[in-house]
Amino acid sequence: MLRRPILAGLLALLLWLVPLRPDTRAWGFFGHRSINRLAVFTLPPEMIGFYKSRIEYLTVQATRPDSRRNVVQGEAPRHFIDLDVYGDSAAYKLPRNYADAVARFGEDSLQRHGIVPWHVARMKNQLTEAFRARDAERIISLSADMGHYVADACVPLHTTHNYNGQLTGQRGIHGLWESRLPELLASNYDFFTGPAPYLIKPTDAIWATVTRSSAAVDSVLRFEREVTQKLPEDRKYSFEERGGRTARVYSQEFSREYHQRLSGQVERQMRLAVRMVGAFWFTCWVDAGQPDLNNLPKLTADEMRQLALRDKEEQAAPAVETHGHVD
């Protein structure tokens, strides 16, 4: 188990290694890459060597699913679920089995309103099979993707139809909560989660995660309204140089005030994401019979580059129509 001083040093290194790049999807580049990278250090000794040797791939490819949202049919719905469109207590009433959900609501409706918990459950089975087959390349590729979807399930605004405040006059809150705040303040976050736990019921675990995220939606929206009422617009926004261009962003004053009102909510959800990503990787390995990862064929640096290139080529497919939230 990592001690806090060691983890603090790791985070400092992480903040230097992972470039800060604004993005309004999910946790943004910084958040997703941080989560996948930190999740590696929650793994037991039998797994950590395998994952650490491939940590750069896991870090960089953590954002790959977002790159596919506009070019791969059916990708967008995998990142969210609009629980509020299904009525009160939807998180407790929706079928856990995807086939049962299709029979009840129709696949078009499910795709329109998001399928992230069902997709994570599907990926759990895929990663378990990859471990069982001792397929190192597939293990690491699926792990990178799974980390992204599990992290998305930890974001409150990925559980509501009002995902960007567009229904309440708060457009832009999506990027504020999950990109701007972590980029500004994550250097002070405590990411100590302890070792990844084994998930006895992985499907229940991911549904519990989206339920927790959904419960936070009200405060996410309410506190932004309160800070907006407190600060005039010329203090709510500022201008910063980004990529050689001047962009309007939420000011540091507004962001810090909002962050304070949230009382560590972003930090807690990001820490939850790290813990859950590690837990899903660990659970898949255990359920596959705990194969010896040290004896798997090791990918050379060139093979890792080829894998990344293949992934990049897959993302460059012709654009097709997608459903769901694309900010």
Secondary structure, DSSP 8 states (H G I E B T S, - for coil): ---HHHHHHHHHHHHHHS------STTHHHHHHHHHHHHHTTS-HHHHHHHHTTHHHHHHGGGHHHHHTTTSTT-GGGG---GGGG-TTHHHHS-SSHHHHHHHH-HHHHHHH--HHHHHHHHHHHHHHHHHHT-HHHHHHHHHHHHHHHHHTT-GGGSSS-TTSTTTT-TTHHHIIIIIHHHHHGGG------S----SSHHHHHHHHHHHHHHTHHHHHHHHHHHHHHS-HHHHEEEEEETTEEEEEE-HHHHHHHHHHTTTHHHHHHHHHHHHHHHHHHHHHHHTT---GGGS----HHHHHHHHHHHHHHHTS------S---
